[in-house]
Amino acid sequence: MDTARPAVRRLLIAKGLRAFADGYMALFLPAYLLARGHSPLEVGALSTATLLGSGLATLAVGRIAHRFAHRTLLIAATALMAATGVGFAAASDFTLLLAIAFVGTLNPSSGDVSVFLPLEHAMLARVAGDRQRTSVFARYSLVGAIGGAAGSLAAGLPGLLERMSGMGAHRAGQAMFLLYAALAAAAALAYRGLPRGARSHGHAAPAPLARSRNRVYTLAALFSVDAFGGGLVVQSMLALWLYQRHGLTPSAAGAIFFCTGLLSAASFLAAVPISRRLGLVNTMVFTHIPSSVCLLAAPFVPSLAGVVALLLVRGALSQIDVPTRSSYVMAIVSPEERAAAASATTVPRSLAAAASPFLAGYLLAASPLGWPLVAAGAIKIAYDVALLALFRDVRPPEERELPDGGGAR
């Protein structure tokens, strides 16, 4: 692991920089566009364009990554990220902004759907080794969560610039886009120090997914079911339910989500010792089911204190599967298939999650009981049962010597 540590450190630094940029851009961009006179419909269209463009680019990179050095592709992606920031700073016409959003790297969602993800996942799995893989992915998830949270706080920088320097609102907004480009340059410096031989093998694979195709596509379908359920209870929908059912104020809801966010970040580190004892699949399933039960039960708890307790328990459990899921996907495919597997299992999740908030809004409009929470809990439990049934015997290398499917002790 000694020779791998510098590479892991550089990947974590780059991840933190990108997460910080995504964190403030997701909050700043809609406000900037509205202040520039664009309608909410145009803001929504631009967000959709970024998601579609990022999803297609991520799939494309996953399919070609086995032919190129990953370091080269990562540096090229930072050039695209820098161009995106400069383009948004310079452009004012909406059609041009829409085009830049589609081909660029902006990320309006909480998840990391970008050209960087499959490349970073493949490189982390390559340099970490089987024994350290889950630990490295836990740190990767933690750095992303902390960077995104810090970025969210930085969304207030334009107002600070206006007050402290007398800079106009438009120029302060342009400065934020240029900061996005500067963070891309900093990430490029981190990537430059990665090993040159970033491909998993010295020769290109005949196809991005060959031996593992059926396995990866089955996981992608299962993960999409889970993501669809999760989309029913994204923070905006959960907050809306709390407003309707329990009369919470936005500040009170924000405090609750801050606490659940802290618990979720801590759970990334808890994933490592749990997975070593239970195994990756068992960890994903047996921590996820209780969190889904909390969701399912919350609408039927009359007191706000009981609901908050359930949400806190869910926050402590629901994200343990994030690093274990990434580690598992990387472990059960061949090295040359890792980038394609990461993109094939990530993009469908994001598209599935994007499809369900509209349904959640409809259900909440029909009844304040909380049917989206009930549906999300049931869907997620069904996903967990299916995952366990189909993959409990598909073990990563570090677990194969154990007959009971448990982790390395």
Buried (B, 14 or more C-beta within 10 A) or exposed (E): EEEBEEBBEBBBBBBBBBBBBBBBBBBBBBBBBEEBEBEEEBBEBBBBBBBBBBBEBBBEBBBEBBEBBBBBBBBBBBEBBBBBBBBBBEBEEBEEBBBBBBBBBBBBBBBBBBBBBBBBBBBBBBBBEBEBBBBBBBBBBBBBBBBBBBBBEBBEBBEEBBEEEEBEBEBBBBBBBBBBBBBBBBBBBBBEEBBEEBBBEEEBBEEBBBEBBEBBBBBBBBBBBBBBBBBBBBBEBBBBBBBBBBEBEEEBBEEBBEBBBBBBBBBBBBBBBBBBEBBBBBBBBBBBBBBBBBBBBBBEBEEBEEBBBBBBBBBBBBBBBBBBBBBBBBBBBBBBBBBBBBBBBBBBBBBBBBEBBEBBBEBBEEEBBBBBBBBBBBBBBBBBEBBBEBBEEBBBEBBEEEEEBBBBE
